[in-house]
Amino acid sequence: MPPEPVLDSKDVETYLWEVTRDFMTDIKGERRGIAWAATLFRLGKAHTLAASTEQAREADREQCSFADGPVMEALRTGEFVLLSDLSRDRRWPGYSNAAAGHGVQSLLSAPIVSEGGTSAAINLYAAVPHAFTSDDLVRIRSYVHQVARTLRVVVHVAERAETTAGIAVVQSSLVLVDLAVRSLMNEYGLSREGALRFLQTQALHHELDLRDAALNVVVPGAAMDRPGPEVSGLRQEPPDGVEDFRLLAPAELEQESETPPAAGAAKKQRPRSTVRRRTA
């Protein structure tokens, strides 16, 4: 089964809508006439996963139809690409003329994630030149960091879809991961990054796939009833070690993921077994 149904699923679109809506509210994007589109590139093909308006979706499709342009440059270099005034920018004259036909006068392309043969980017389109400020660039870096972690999970699920028997199983994986992340955020005060990292740690520690780790958060103990290797230590109580991840800021999570633990440090880094739920 091809992975496209997963990447184009309503779960992915809904997540992108929610997190991007928060970002756009933060920069007052709608008031400033800024629209957005999120695009995924796989096996040489582009898929617009979500867009704020139909005009932004069409502008994104137009950009992706060019062999070279801002978004392709962003994916190649891993850097943001800003076109402050398309009427004066000479880097991609063919694209600039086409974009003007969609009412685009300035744009910002930001690479989100590159995982195996899959890449993704967010494109911001503005109807006026010089629409983007230095403060926008700072804020979008934080947004990209947040979205990248979740999209990596989505890409992994999509790749598994190629060897999975049914689309319902894969879609339920996306739903469960999202439900588990929201549960961890709401009940234990984790950031989205911390919640995803906690699920990954639980999956590794208990030899589960990510879906079963998410299932055990949503329905405690349910993973124990599923066929497969015996799972020990999963109890019907708040997940062990949640409080450790609540204490980690996104930057610390990134540093921790990049720094290998010292020899003999495994015992010291085991999650604590006592944690309290947040009270209303």
ABEGO torsion letter per residue (X at the ends): XBAAAAAABAAAAAAAAAAAAAAAAAAGAAAAGBBBBBBBBBGGBBBBABBABAAAAAAAAAAAABABEAAAAAAAAGBBBBBABAAABAABAAAAAAAAAAGBABBBBBBABBBEABBBBBBBBBABBGABBAAAAAAAAAAAAAAAAAAAAAAAAAAAAAABABAAAAAAAAAAAAAAAAAAAAAAGBBAAAAAAAAAAAAAAAGBBAAAAAAAAABBGAAAABBEBBBBGBBBBBBBGAAAAAABBAAAAAAAAABBBBBGAAAAABBBABBBBBBX
